[in-house]
């Protein structure tokens, strides 16, 4: 039996569940495939790359959800969604990112609306709703940590987790609340093999004069994608990027560097521990291939052991 790529619900017919379609937009009756193939989407990326300001290694397209046409349409301006097509260099990145974002949501980490959508050949692509849009042409103020560190996409790895914590302390309205979120996200990324969380993957957003961390985005298990990955974290912690353990993530980063108390840390770790069996189930029903499902689960178990989360 097939599953809905928006909700992972089992389907008896069709491509998407009614639930998934309504969650995407309450006015939608159905959702039609993208009017492109994978190759055509990648061609659109190449043609539009000088017109839109979305950076990164993964190809990205700006899109709108057209209710009358019941599908996503590409746009150069005022896009409300980002579409990441399948690419040729690394396989199953859309399925990987969607799953990892779902795992974050299960653990209580705020994430934007996201999902997988079919193109006209039945290939899946990833989409995420932009969290910086208010109305058609209005935006919230959002700055990523590279901008706040006076870095760019070429120097986005020239920092450390200690400096990331420093940015939260310097700019957030209620820094202690945001440091709890940062701690949870950092442990989550370690557990799920995300060793590409560089400065541009952290951002602050200001709403009603309150500055906070944005919802989490670009969460991906890169360790199972990159062969022989040698690092566990993009930005060094205590000067290291590998062989991290509980002393590094909890005793040092949470307690010494960010000043979190034992009760707060206990709550965060219990939330993550309670999520693990749910994660295992979600991995099993995900759209990853069987090989990557096993790789994902195996890595998750090893990382839980490494920090004593069992």
Backbone as a ProteinNet text record, in pm:
[ID]
protein_1_A
[PRIMARY]
XXXXXXXXXXXXXXXXXXXXXXXXXXXXXXXXXXXXXXXXXXXXXXXXXXXXXXXXXXXXXXXXXXXXXXXXXXXXXXXXXXXXXXXXXXXXXXXXXXXXXXXXXXXXXXXXXXXXXXXXXXXXXXXXXXXXXXXXXXXXXXXXXXXXXXXXXXXXXXXXXXXXXXXXXXXXXXXXXXXXXXXXXXXXXXXXXXXXXXXXXXXXXXXXXXXXXXXXXXXXXXXXXXXXXXXXXXXXXXXXXXXXXXXXXXXXXXXXXXXXXXXXXXXXXXXXXXXXXXXXXXXXXXXXXXXXXXXXXXXXXXXXXXXXXX
[TERTIARY]
84.5	0	88.1	52.2	130.7	98	181	162	157.1	92.9	85.6	218.8	281.4	410	398.7	275.4	254.6	238.4	179.8	150.8	205.7	248.5	294.1	178.2	53.8	-62.4	-72	-126	-149.7	-262	-248.6	-347.2	-411.4	-539.5	-608.1	-619	-609.5	-613.7	-554.9	-519.1	-468.1	-324	-274.7	-135.5	-119.4	-225.2	-217.9	-343.9	-331	-448.5	-526.6	-654.9	-736.6	-682.3	-636.8	-577.5	-457.6	-368.6	-247.2	-277.7	-374.8	-412.3	-469.7	-555.1	-616.9	-514.8	-416.4	-311.3	-225.2	-206.9	-130.1	-202.8	-332.4	-415.9	-561.9	-635.3	-773.5	-864.9	-822.5	-906.4	-877.9	-774.2	-740.4	-836.2	-877.4	-961.7	-875.8	-779.5	-687.7	-550.9	-449.9	-316	-262	-238.8	-189.1	-36.5	23.1	170	230.8	355.6	428.7	433.3	424.5	422	563.4	651	791.2	841.2	950.8	1027.5	1143.2	1214.7	1333.6	1432.3	1456.3	1552.1	1505.8	1376.2	1322.8	1332	1312.9	1327	1470.9	1565.3	1706.6	1744.7	1682.6	1704.9	1649.6	1533.7	1474.7	1567.1	1628.9	1723.8	1836.3	1892.8	2004.4	1963	1844.3	1798.3	1763.8	1712.4	1667.2	1771.7	1887.3	1985.7	2033	2028.5	2069	1957.1	1834.7	1719	1672	1701.4	1656.9	1777.7	1760.4	1874	1877.7	1852.9	1858.3	1991.6	2073.8	2206.9	2208.9	2318.9	2337.3	2374.3	2419.6	2461.1	2341.1	2233.4	2115.2	2044.3	2004.2	1929.3	1795.9	1756.7	1633.8	1555.8	1424.3	1336.6	1234.1	1197.3	1094.3	959.1	857.9	728.7	611.1	497.5	368.9	276.3	182.1	79.8	-44.2	-79.5	-195.9	-319.5	-411.9	-534.2	-621.3	-644.4	-727.1	-669.9	-536.4	-474	-437.9	-453.3	-429.5	-288.3	-191	-52.3	42.1	170.2	272.2	317	336.9	390.4	519.2	614.8	743.6	732.7	811.3	809.1	947.6	976	1103	1088.9	966	946.4	831	841.8	735.4	692.5	786.5	754.1	722.6	626.2	589.1	648.8	699.1	756.1	891.5	971.4	1096.1	1084	1115.6	1116.6	1260.2	1296.8	1430.1	1414.8	1450.4	1434.1	1534.4	1503.7	1603.1	1725.2	1842.6	1961.7	2040.6	2138.7	2211.7	2330.4	2392.1	2513	2482.1	2381	2341.7	2196.8	2172.5	2037.2	1954.5	1824.3	1725	1738.4	1793.5	1801.9	1664.1	1568.7	1435	1371.7	1379.3	1322.2	1394.6	1524.1	1607.5	1572.8	1565.3	1537.2	1396.1	1299.2	1163	1152.3	1215.6	1212.8	1279.1	1395.9	1468.6	1390.1	1326	1241.2	1122.3	1067.3	956.2	1003	1122.9	1176.5	1194.5	1239.2	1254.2	1119.1	1017.1	883.6	832.2	857.8	816	880.6	1005.2	1078.7	1040.3	948.5	905	987.2	1068.9	1144.2	1055.1	1042	955	1013.2	933.5	974.1	862.7	895.9	791.5	712.9	601.8	527.6	619.5	617.4	705.9	647.6	702.6	655.3	721.2	672.5	720.1	606.8	641	540.8	590.2	495.2	528.5	539.3	627.9	627.4	546.7	545.4	458.3	507.5	629.4	679.7	670.1	620.2	609.6	730.7	825.8	944.2	910.7	964.3	936.5	1038.1	989.2	1073.3	1029	1118	1091.4	1046	949.1	910.2	904.2	924	912.1	852.4	765.7	703.7	796.1	808.9	894.4	831.7	913.5	863.2	883.4	942.8	972.2	869.1	764.9	665	545.8	498.1	378.7	262.2	271.6	172.7	245	178.9	232.2	374.4	401.3	533.9	600.1	546.7	603.4	678.4	784.1	865.6	895.6	915	971.6	1121.8	1182.4	1326.7	1394.8	1473.1	1545.1	1691.4	1780.7	1924.1	1986.3	2063.8	2129.1	2257.8	2313.2	2427.4	2555.2	2558.4	2672.8	2671.3	2553.7	2541.2	2576.1	2525.6	2549.1	2694	2766.9	2908.9	3000.1	2937.2	3011.2	3087.4	3020.2	3072.1	2983.2	3020.9	2941	2936.8	2880.1	2865.8	2999.2	3105.1	3237.8	3308.3	3264.1	3328.3	3230.7	3122.6	3016.5	3057.8	3172.4	3223.2	3329.7	3361.7	3466.7	3408.4	3369.3	3310.6	3317.2	3234.7	3228.9	3092.4	3057.2	2930	2930	3045.9	3054.9	3016	3059.7	3025	2877.5	2822.1	2678.9	2600.2	2640.1	2575	2590.7	2706.6	2730.6	2638.3	2605.4	2512.8	2373.4	2331.9	2202.4	2200.2	2307	2315	2313.6	2375.2	2389.1	2261.2	2190.9	2082.6	1941.6	1924.2	1788.2	1729.2	1599.9	1531.1	1531.4	1508.2	1511.2	1611.3	1739.8	1843.8	1838.3	1798.4	1797.1	1697.7	1583.1	1483.9	1541.1	1609	1663.9	1782.9	1856.5	1968.9	1920.4	1804.6	1745.6	1712.8	1653.3	1621.6	1749.5	1854	1980.9	2041.5	2035.9	2088.4	2014.1	1882.3	1802.4	1831.7	1841.3	1869.6	2008.7	2104.9	2241.9	2249.2	2183.3	2181.7	2105.6	1995.3	1918.2	2004.1	2076.2	2160.8	2269	2323.7	2423.3	2359.9	2243.3	2176.7	2137.6	2097.5	2047.7	2153.6	2278.7	2387.5	2398.1	2353.1	2362.3	2495.3	2596.1	2727.1	2749.9	2638.9	2651.3	2571.6	2559.4	2485.4	2580.1	2603.9	2694.4	2619.2	2688.6	2630.7	2504.4	2493.1	2376	2253.6	2271.6	2158.2	2100.3	2152	2092.5	2049.9	1930.8	1883.7	1802.6	1796.3	1710.3	1598.9	1481.3	1367.2	1310.2	1267.3	1210.2	1063.3	976.2	832.3	786.4	717	666	776.9	891.9	1008.1	1066.2	1029	1085.3	1173.7	1299.9	1394.2	1419.1	1396	1411.8	1483.7	1518.4	1562.4	1444.9	1472.1	1367.5	1330.9	1219.7	1196.9	1317.9	1342.9	1458.1	1435.8	1543.1	1535.3	1665.6	1666.9	1784.9	1838.2	1748.2	1789.5	1797.7	1912.3	1939.7	2040.6	2019.7	2119.5	2226.9	2327.7	2433.5	2529.4	2537.6	2633.4	2602.6	2475	2441.4	2447	2464.1	2471.2	2616.3	2701.8	2842.6	2919	2984.4	3059.3	3179.7	3197.7	3311.1	3317.1	3202.9	3200.2	3288.5	3377.5	3474.7	3439.8	3338.8	3303	3162	3134.2	3002.9	2929.4	2998.8	2941.1	3010.9	2938.3	2996.5	3085	3040.2	3113.7	3172.4	3300.1	3364.6	3309.1	3310.9	3272.6	3392.1	3438.8	3562.4	3678.6	3672.5	3780	3777.2	3670.5	3664.3	3537.6	3548	3432.7	3394.9	3465.5	3436.5	3463.2	3415.2	3427.1	3367.2	3251.2	3181.6	3109.9	3091.3	3023.2	2938.1	2883.6	2795.6	2866.9	2993.9	3069.2	3076.4	3091.4	3101	2967	2862.8	2733	2654.9	2666.7	2587.4	2669.8	2771.4	2849.7	2916.5	2971.2	3040.9	2946.5	2885.6	2809.9	2686.7	2607.4	2483.3	2509.2	2593.3	2612.9	2715.3	2839.2	2947.2	2930.7	2905.6	2903.4	2772.8	2658.8	2531.5	2459.1	2507.9	2449.3	2313	2279.8	2150.5	2154.7	2045.3	2043.9	2010.4	2036.6	2020.8	1877.5	1781.1	1640.7	1603.4	1646.5	1617.9	1681.1	1805.3	1876.1	1807	1764	1694.4	1566.5	1492.3	1367.6	1395.3	1495.5	1529.4	1572.2	1659	1708.2	1597	1505.1	1393.3	1300.6	1279.1	1196.8	1259.4	1389.9	1459	1455.7	1478.4	1474.9	1337.3	1232.9	1096	1062.9	1130.8	1104.2	1169	1273.6	1351.5	1266.5	1181.2	1099.7	1004	956.3	869.6	950.7	1073.3	1162.3	1184.3	1208.2	1232.5	1114.5	994.1	874.2	862.2	896.1	885.4	986.9	1106.7	1209.4	1160.3	1098.1	1052.9	947.2	858.6	751.9	787	909.9	950.3	967.7	1001.9	1018	1163.1	1249.4	1387.4	1391.2	1495.1	1516.1	1545.6	1528.1	1551.2	1694.1	1790.5	1930.8	1951.9	1899.1	1916.9	1834.9	1722.3	1646.5	1730.8	1794.5	1877.7	1998.4	2059.9	2174.2	2132.9	2014.9	1966.1	1943.1	1871.7	1840.6	1966.9	2060.2	2185.3	2264.9	2274.1	2346.8	2277.9	2146.2	2070.6	2100.5	2101.4	2129.5	2271	2367.2	2506.6	2522.7	2457.1	2470	2401.5	2289	2221.9	2314.3	2380.8	2474.9	2591.4	2639.6	2756.2	2733.6	2608.2	2582.3	2497.2	2485.2	2412.8	2264.8	2208	2064	1995.6	1978.1	1917.3	1862
-120	0	125.1	223.9	346.7	441	543.7	642.2	782.7	871.5	1011.6	1078.6	1145	1210.4	1339	1380.1	1499	1462.4	1345.1	1305.9	1168.9	1088.5	949.9	856.5	901.4	815	711.5	594.2	493.5	539.1	506.6	546.3	423.8	431	324.6	362.6	494.6	543.4	684.2	727.4	862.5	880.7	1003.8	1035.4	1096.3	1166.3	1236.4	1207.3	1213.3	1197.3	1328.3	1319.4	1440.4	1526	1457	1524.9	1608.8	1547.7	1616.6	1738.2	1723.1	1833.9	1949.6	1918.3	2022.9	2090.4	2014.8	2073.9	2168.6	2135.3	2221.9	2354	2346.3	2465.4	2421.8	2483.4	2442	2461.9	2545.9	2571.5	2474.7	2393.4	2298.2	2179.9	2137.9	2019.4	1900.5	1927	1824	1887.4	1807.7	1858	1783.8	1858.4	1799.5	1796.4	1705.4	1697.7	1826.5	1850.5	1960.7	1938.1	2045	2030.6	2026.4	1953.7	1944.4	1803.2	1769.2	1650.8	1696.4	1601.7	1635.8	1716.8	1672.7	1741.3	1882.8	1899	2032.2	2124.5	2070.4	2151.6	2198.2	2109.8	2148.2	2251.6	2241.8	2344	2478.8	2475.3	2598.8	2661	2577.6	2627.8	2702.6	2642.4	2704.2	2836	2838.3	2958.9	3071.8	3036.2	3136.8	3172	3108.1	3125.8	3269.4	3347.5	3487.2	3578.8	3525.6	3609.2	3598.1	3484.8	3468.3	3455.6	3492.9	3502.6	3387.4	3265.4	3148.6	3079.5	3080.3	3023.6	2880.6	2811	2678.2	2577.5	2461.5	2355.4	2290.4	2267.4	2205.6	2302.8	2254.2	2340.9	2380	2505.7	2556.1	2639.6	2635.5	2716.3	2785.3	2907.1	2980.9	2948	2930.1	2885	2945.5	2941.2	2979.1	2858.9	2848	2744.1	2806.8	2762	2814.9	2732.8	2793.5	2722.9	2692.4	2789.9	2760.7	2648.4	2642.7	2541.3	2414.9	2418.8	2301.5	2245	2334.5	2288.8	2402.5	2371.1	2472.3	2530.2	2661.7	2726.8	2799.3	2801.2	2864.6	3015.3	3089.7	3235.5	3290.8	3409.6	3476	3573.8	3615.1	3714.4	3673.2	3714.5	3695.5	3550.4	3459.2	3318.7	3290.5	3202.5	3164.1	3029.8	2956.1	2824.1	2812.7	2718.6	2682	2535.3	2504.3	2366	2322.9	2207.5	2150.9	2022.9	2028.4	1910.1	1800	1680	1574.1	1621.4	1578.2	1616.7	1493.5	1514.3	1401.5	1358.1	1450	1417.3	1328.9	1367.2	1289.5	1243.9	1118.5	1064.4	1078.1	1089.2	1086.3	1200.6	1313.7	1426.8	1480.3	1492.5	1538.5	1447.6	1316.3	1221.6	1230.8	1248.3	1259.9	1386.2	1499.1	1624.3	1625.4	1577	1575.3	1489.4	1371.6	1283.4	1349.7	1409.2	1469.9	1585.4	1664.1	1772.3	1715.7	1604.7	1541.3	1492.2	1435.7	1389.2	1506.1	1619.5	1739.1	1781.1	1781	1817.9	1724.2	1595.4	1496.6	1526.4	1575.9	1605.7	1740.1	1811.1	1939.4	2057.6	2037.1	2146.8	2212.1	2343.4	2413	2406.8	2363	2357.9	2417.1	2473.3	2525.3	2411.7	2447.4	2350.5	2299.3	2168	2109.6	1976.3	1919	1789.8	1749.8	1641.6	1590.8	1599.9	1637.1	1647.7	1576.1	1522.6	1449.5	1543.9	1509.3	1577	1491.5	1529.7	1460.4	1320.5	1284.7	1149.1	1061.8	1118.8	1042	1051.8	1140	1161.7	1259.2	1234.9	1319.9	1433	1549.2	1665.9	1726.4	1798	1853.3	1998	2035.8	2176.3	2219.5	2347.4	2404.8	2544	2578.1	2711	2811.7	2927.7	3032	3089.3	3105.8	3158.1	3308.3	3369.7	3513.4	3598.6	3536.4	3610.7	3649	3774.2	3819.4	3821.5	3908.1	3914.4	3901.8	3936.7	3913.1	3964.8	4087.1	4143.5	4192.1	4152	4193.2	4078.3	4113.4	4012.4	4052.5	3949.7	3974.4	3996.6	4062.3	4080.8	3951.3	3894	3769.9	3788.5	3749.9	3754.2	3621.5	3561.5	3437	3467.4	3365.2	3386	3420.6	3390.4	3434.1	3586.5	3641	3787.2	3851.5	3794.3	3849.7	3834.4	3743.2	3722.9	3790	3863.1	3927	3822.9	3709.4	3603.4	3594.3	3507.8	3486.2	3337.5	3302.6	3160.2	3090.9	3169.1	3110	3091.2	3165.9	3156.8	3111	3046	3007.4	2897.4	2834	2733.4	2790.7	2917.2	2980.7	3035.5	2946.3	2987.8	2869.9	2872	2763.1	2765.2	2656.2	2652.9	2751.5	2776.7	2877.1	3014.6	3046.4	3175.6	3181.1	3067.9	3062	3096.4	3038.9	3071.1	3219.3	3274.3	3416.6	3506.5	3467.5	3545.9	3544.9	3428.9	3418.7	3511.5	3509.2	3593.2	3742.2	3776.9	3918.1	3976	3900.2	3958.4	3916.6	3804.4	3758.3	3837.3	3859.8	3936.9	3862.9	3732.8	3648.3	3534.7	3563.6	3469.3	3333.2	3327.2	3197.3	3101.7	3152.9	3069.1	3016.1	3102.8	3062.7	2969.6	2981.4	2890.2	2748.1	2737.5	2604.3	2542.4	2623.4	2575.8	2536.5	2617.1	2589.6	2459.2	2437.3	2312.7	2192.7	2199.8	2088.1	2062.5	2169.1	2155.3	2097	2137.2	2087.8	1938.3	1893.6	1750.4	1674.2	1730.2	1665.9	1647.7	1751	1741.6	1636	1624.3	1520.2	1382.1	1362.6	1232.8	1191.5	1288.7	1257.8	1276.4	1289.4	1288.7	1411.3	1526.3	1649.6	1718.3	1692.5	1754.6	1870.8	1933.3	2048.1	2167.4	2180.9	2291.8	2410.9	2480.8	2595.3	2722.6	2836.8	2962.5	3003.8	2969	3012.3	2927.1	2820.1	2736.8	2771	2878.5	2936.3	3078.6	3118.9	3254.7	3308	3441.9	3509.7	3581	3584.9	3653.3	3750.7	3867	3966.9	3989.2	3964.1	3987.3	4069.3	4178.7	4263.8	4301.8	4334.1	4378	4268.9	4143.7	4031	3950.8	3933.6	3860	3721.4	3618.8	3478.9	3400.4	3277.8	3186.5	3159.2	3144.2	3106.4	2959.1	2915.2	2770.1	2702.4	2578.4	2505.9	2474.6	2476.6	2448.5	2384.3	2330.6	2264.6	2154.7	2079.8	1966.7	1842.7	1777.7	1669.7	1573.9	1444.3	1347.2	1336.6	1420.3	1422.7	1305.8	1249.3	1141.1	1017.2	987.6	869	897.3	1024.8	1063.4	1068.6	1129.7	1145.2	1020	957.8	835.9	868.6	785.8	799.8	938.4	989.2	1119	1113.3	1210.3	1207.4	1304.2	1389.3	1487.3	1461.8	1509.4	1492.9	1625	1734.5	1866.5	1964.8	2062.7	2156.1	2260.6	2309.8	2413.2	2350.2	2362.8	2292.2	2329.5	2231.9	2249.9	2207.1	2295	2271.6	2243.5	2305.3	2290.5	2161.2	2080.4	1951.2	1939.2	1857.8	1831	1683	1602.4	1458.6	1399.4	1277.6	1205.2	1285.1	1345.9	1420.3	1323	1364.6	1280.5	1366.9	1304.9	1375.2	1490.4	1469.6	1576.2	1701.3	1681.7	1796	1867.3	1789.6	1848.2	1894.3	1820.8	1852.8	1926.9	1859.2	1919.4	2050.2	2051.1	2173	2272.8	2233.4	2330.2	2381.4	2289.7	2331.4	2397.4	2335.1	2384.4	2497.1	2466.2	2564.2	2683.2	2654.8	2764.6	2843.1	2775.2	2846.2	2865.1	2802.8	2827.2	2766.6	2657.7	2592	2510.7	2508.8	2434.9	2287.5	2206.3	2061.4	2022	2088.8	2054.5	2078.8	2191.4	2223	2120.2	2085.6	1986.9	1851.7	1813.8	1686.1	1681.3	1790.9	1796.9	1781.5	1855.8	1848.9	1708	1647.6	1513.9	1409.3	1426.5	1332.2	1345.4	1467.3	1487.7	1418.1	1426.8	1360.5	1209.2	1161.3	1017.1	960	1028.8	982.2	980.3	1065.1	1073	959.2	897.9	798.1	684.2	618.4	510.3	560.1	682.5	740.9	769.4	813.7	835.4	705.2	598.1	468.1	428.4	450.3	417.8	507.5	634.9	730.2	698.4	659.1	619.6	500.7	405.3	282.9	310.3	406.7	433	549	598.8	712.6	671.2	767.5	743.2	715.1	697.9	657.7	513.6	478.2	339.7	255.1	124.2	35.4	48	63.6	75.9	201.4	313.9	437.7	438.2	369.7	356.3	285.9	176.8	102.7	184.8	255.8	341.3	449.9	508	615.2	562.5	451.2	392.8	349.1	290	244.3	360.9	468.8	587	646.9	654.1	708.5	630.3	496.4	413.9	437.6	449.3	471.6	606.7	708	843.5	851.3	782.4	780.3	718.4	611.2	545	637	711.8	798.6	905.4	948.7	1053.7	1000.2	868.2	808.6	834	849.5	873.4	741.8	661	527.9	477.3
0	0	0	-80.9	-90	24.4	39.6	145.9	88.3	162.3	122.6	153.9	56.8	83.5	164.9	193	276.6	423.9	451.1	589	627	529	548.1	582.8	567.4	589.4	477.7	510	407.5	315.6	187.6	86.8	24.5	2.3	-72.4	-219.4	-246	-383.8	-388.3	-508.3	-528.2	-483.8	-502.6	-469.8	-330.7	-285	-156.9	-75.4	55.6	142	147.8	177.4	193.5	307.5	411.9	526.7	486	405.2	361.4	276.7	187.7	99.9	181.3	278.4	360.4	450.9	499.3	581.3	498.9	372.3	284	264.6	237.3	227.4	237.3	328.1	354.2	234.2	138.1	20.2	-93.9	-79.8	-185.4	-185.7	-303.3	-318.7	-359.2	-445.4	-492.5	-514.7	-535.4	-564.4	-685.9	-791.5	-915.5	-915.5	-992	-998.5	-1056	-1022.9	-1086	-1236.4	-1312.9	-1459.1	-1516.4	-1449.2	-1490.8	-1464.1	-1529.7	-1493.7	-1405.3	-1348.9	-1268.9	-1352.8	-1474.6	-1561.4	-1594.2	-1616.8	-1646.6	-1525	-1407.2	-1286	-1268.2	-1294.5	-1281.9	-1388.3	-1504.6	-1607.7	-1561.9	-1495.8	-1443	-1337.9	-1255	-1154.7	-1223.5	-1328.8	-1400.7	-1465	-1522.8	-1592	-1495.8	-1377.1	-1282.4	-1176.9	-1181.1	-1074	-1059.2	-1165.5	-1155.5	-1111.8	-1099.4	-1069.4	-924.5	-860.1	-721.7	-630.9	-505.2	-414	-314.5	-359.9	-273.6	-294.3	-189.6	-201.7	-149.5	-178.3	-122.3	-228.8	-182.7	-272.8	-338.9	-262.8	-320.4	-415.2	-532.4	-623.5	-561.9	-579.3	-518.6	-618.6	-605.7	-687.9	-599.2	-634.3	-562.4	-625.5	-540.7	-593.6	-517.3	-582	-521.9	-529.9	-437.1	-444.5	-505.5	-626.1	-696.7	-660.4	-590	-551.7	-674.1	-764.9	-883.3	-969.8	-981.8	-1066.4	-988.7	-858.1	-771.6	-783.8	-796.3	-805.9	-771	-759.7	-737.4	-871.5	-874.4	-993.8	-956.2	-1047.9	-1021.6	-1040.4	-963.7	-973.8	-941.8	-991.9	-962	-845.8	-814.8	-708.1	-616.6	-490.4	-391.6	-372.4	-388.1	-366.6	-220.8	-198.1	-61.8	-21.9	-121.1	-97	-166.7	-119.2	-186.4	-224.7	-348.7	-396.7	-419.7	-364.9	-386.2	-468.4	-596.1	-681.9	-647	-694.2	-691.1	-769.1	-727.5	-802.2	-843.5	-927.1	-983.9	-898.9	-825.2	-749.6	-629.4	-551.5	-433.3	-449.4	-418	-435.2	-307.9	-326.2	-218.7	-117.5	-159.4	-66.7	-27.7	-121.5	-80	24.9	3.6	99.4	234.6	229.2	349.8	428.8	359.1	428.5	486.1	409.8	460.3	585.7	583.3	699.2	819.9	800.7	912.6	972.1	887.3	937	1015.2	971.3	1043.2	1179.7	1185.7	1313.5	1409.4	1356.9	1440.4	1497.6	1413.8	1459.2	1566.6	1551.4	1651.1	1786.8	1783.7	1906.7	1967	1903.6	1956.9	1909.4	1806.5	1746.1	1640.4	1645.9	1551	1410.4	1314.8	1174.2	1088.7	971.7	883.3	817.2	754.7	674	563.5	541.2	440	395	290.5	244	113.3	57.5	-70.9	-172.1	-294.9	-400.9	-525.9	-600.2	-722.7	-842	-936.7	-1065.6	-1164	-1290.1	-1386.8	-1422.2	-1379	-1403.3	-1278.2	-1168	-1044.9	-954.5	-988	-905.7	-793.2	-674.9	-559.8	-545.2	-504.3	-477.1	-344.1	-279.7	-147.1	-157.5	-72.2	-65.2	81	104.3	237.7	225.2	318.3	316.4	381.6	321.4	376	502.8	606	733.3	745.9	644.6	653.3	580	523.8	447.9	535.6	521.4	592.2	493.7	394.9	288.3	155.9	48.4	-84.6	-103.4	-62.8	-86.7	42.4	158.5	285.9	351.5	424.2	489.7	633.6	717	848.8	831.6	927.7	925	967.7	878.7	906.3	867.8	958.4	929.3	970.8	881.7	920.3	997.6	1059.2	1147.6	1070.8	941.8	861.5	849.2	819.5	812.2	946.3	1054	1187.1	1231.4	1166.8	1197.7	1095.6	1001.3	891.5	808.9	786.6	700.8	576.8	482.9	363.1	331.3	216.8	185.1	167.5	140.7	125.6	259.6	361.7	493.4	601.8	561	654.7	752.7	727.6	820.9	914.6	898.3	978.9	1108.6	1196.7	1323.6	1419.3	1522.8	1620.9	1687	1755.4	1826.3	1942.3	1999.8	2105.7	2052.8	1930.4	1870.4	1831.7	1791.3	1762.6	1888.9	2001.6	2128.9	2162	2128.4	2153.4	2074.5	1952	1869.7	1932.2	1981	2049.3	2170.9	2248.6	2367.7	2333	2222.9	2185.6	2125.9	2043.7	1964.7	2006	2072.5	2104.7	2221.2	2214.1	2318.1	2451.4	2447.1	2566.8	2542.2	2556.8	2516.8	2585.2	2711.6	2780	2715.5	2675.3	2606.2	2475.4	2401.9	2271.9	2287.9	2397.2	2419.8	2449	2510.5	2530.1	2394.7	2305.4	2169.6	2095.5	2110.5	2043.6	2093.5	2223	2280.5	2222.7	2221.2	2170.2	2022.4	1945	1802.4	1779.6	1860.5	1846.7	1874.3	1980.9	2011.8	1903	1857.6	1750.1	1625.1	1585.8	1466.8	1483.2	1603.5	1630.1	1615.2	1673	1669.7	1527.9	1447.1	1312.5	1203.9	1243.5	1145.4	1058.1	1108.3	1029	1058.8	974.3	995.7	898.8	854.7	765.2	817	947.4	1007.7	1022.7	913.2	910.8	947.9	941.5	988.9	914.3	787.1	710.4	740.2	816.8	853.9	990.3	1049.6	1170.4	1136	1179.8	1152.4	1269.3	1277.1	1373.9	1299.5	1360.7	1301.8	1404.5	1357.4	1447.2	1412.3	1511.1	1497.6	1616.9	1589.9	1698.5	1796.2	1741.4	1819.8	1909.4	1886.8	1960.5	1865.4	1901	1815.8	1873.1	1790.4	1831.1	1721.8	1752.2	1647.2	1553.9	1426.8	1331.8	1352.6	1293.9	1287.4	1222	1257.8	1203.2	1055.5	978.5	835.2	789.5	668.5	611.2	702.2	765.1	848.6	760.1	762.1	667.5	729	713	757.7	649.9	660.6	559.1	575.2	695.2	721	637.9	615.6	536.1	386.3	351.2	209.9	162.5	246.3	210.6	250.7	157	186.7	275.7	377.3	469.6	533.5	577.2	644.8	769	782.3	891.9	1004.7	983.3	1085.1	1136.6	1256	1317.4	1333.5	1309.7	1331.1	1237.6	1184.5	1087.3	1153.4	1267.4	1339.5	1465.7	1488.5	1599.1	1735.8	1823.9	1963.6	2047.3	2131.4	2207.4	2112.9	1994.5	1896.8	1818	1833.2	1765.2	1681.9	1576.4	1491.8	1491.4	1565.8	1567.8	1705.2	1722	1849.4	1965.1	1936.6	2041.6	2134.4	2258.9	2355.8	2448.7	2550.9	2642.6	2714.3	2747.7	2815.1	2728.2	2597.5	2505.9	2491.2	2460.5	2427.7	2550.3	2659	2777.7	2882.4	2937.1	3046.7	3006.2	2884.4	2841.2	2774.3	2661.3	2581.4	2655.8	2708.6	2775.3	2910.1	2992.3	3128.3	3134.4	3094.6	3109	3015.3	2886.1	2789.6	2792.7	2802.8	2792.3	2924.4	3030.2	3162.1	3185	3115.9	3137.7	3266.5	3339.2	3465.3	3442.3	3543.4	3531.5	3497.5	3557.4	3532.2	3386.4	3331.7	3191.4	3099.1	3125.9	3043.3	3050.3	3169.9	3188.6	3105.9	3103.7	3026.5	2877.2	2826.6	2684.2	2645.1	2723	2690.5	2699.1	2793.8	2802.6	2681.9	2636	2516.3	2396	2384.2	2273.5	2289.8	2411.9	2438.2	2408.2	2450.8	2425.8	2276.7	2200.9	2056.3	1978.5	2033.9	1959	1903.4	1984	1925.1	1817.4	1832.4	1729.5	1603.3	1620.3	1506	1428.8	1503.1	1438.4	1349.9	1400.5	1322.5	1199.7	1218.1	1107.4	998.6	1038.4	940.7	860.3	928.6	863.6	757.2	779.2	681.9	587	597.3	514.4	369	283.8	141.5	102.9	202	173.9	123.5	51.8	10.5	134.8	124.8	238.8	291.4	201.7	243.5	327.4	284	358.6	487.7	488.2	612.4	718	678.8	772.9	815.9	722.1	756.2	854.7	832	919.1	1061.1	1072.3	1202.6	1275.2	1201.4	1261.3	1318.1	1242.6	1289.6	1411.8	1408.8	1521.3	1649	1638.8	1756.1	1808.6	1718.7	1759.6	1827.8	1773.7	1830.8	1967.4	1983.3	2113.4	2218.4	2180.3	2271.1	2305.7	2206.5	2225.6	2332.2	2347.6	2448.9	2564.2	2572.1	2683.4	2682.4	2562.8	2551.6	2521.2	2625.2	2607	2738.5
[MASK]
++++++++++++++++++++++++++++++++++++++++++++++++++++++++++++++++++++++++++++++++++++++++++++++++++++++++++++++++++++++++++++++++++++++++++++++++++++++++++++++++++++++++++++++++++++++++++++++++++++++++++++++++++++++++++++++++++++++++++++++++++++++++++++++++++++++++++++++++++++++++++++++++++++++++++++++++++++++

